[in-house]
Amino acid sequence: MIALYLVAVIAVFAVIRATVERNTGRKLPYVNVMNFAIAGALVLLLDHPLTLVAAAAYFIGSTLEANAIASTYAGGVRRG
């Protein structure tokens, strides 16, 4: 149960920092931490074998989403 509280504290800290931060580039890591905290909380809250699969799918999807947002914000792929 302590692990769940630790994940919750980290998630709340990330939410506060993402809300307070004005620079979009500095917000992105905190948004990514929130996604990691959600995946971790899923595994810690739900006691079912498929929870790990669901959390892994959410983690992979949110990581791909965060990378797409960061790539778009940075200017996308530069060719040639």
N, C-alpha and C positions, 0 to 999 in steps of 0.2 A: 504494500500500500504506500510505502514511503516513495517508491519509484514513481508512482502515479502523481503524487504531490510534487515531486521534483520536476516532472515533465510539465505539470500545470504551472508551476512558478516560472519556468523558462518560457513557456508559451505566453503567459501574461506579460512578462518582461518584453518579449518580442513584439507583442501587440502594442504596448505602450511606446516602444521605440519607433515602430513603423508609423504610428499615428503622429508622433511628435516631430519626426524627422521631415524636413522640407525638401531635401535633395532626393530625387527619385533614385539615383544610383546607389545611395546609401540605404534606401528603404528595401531594396531587393533582397539583401541577405537576411533581413529580419522576416520578410515574408516567407523566405525559404525555411527559416527556423520554425515558423508557425506550421508549415506543411509537415516538417519532420515531427513536430510535437503531436500533431493530429494522428499521424501514422503510429507513433509510439503509444498514444493514449488508446487507440483502437485495440492494440494488442494487450495492453494492461487492463482494460475495462472488460472486454468480452472474453469469456472463458469457453472458447470453441476452437477446434482444430483449424477450421477454415478462416478464422480471424487473421491468422498470420498471412494467408494468401491474399486476403482482402487488403490488409495493411501494406503488403509488398506491392500490390497493384496500385494502390493509392500513392505510395511513395514514388514508384517509378513514373506514374503519370504526372504527379506534381513536380517532380524533378525535370521532366521533359518540358512541362509548361514553363517553369521558371527559366530554363535555358532558352526557350523560344522568346520569352519576354526580354531577357537580358540581351539576346542577340539582336532583336528588333530595336531595342533602346540604343544599343551600341552602333547601329547603322547597318546591321545585316551582313550578309556575305559579300565581300568585295571580290569581283572577278577581274582577272587579267591585269 
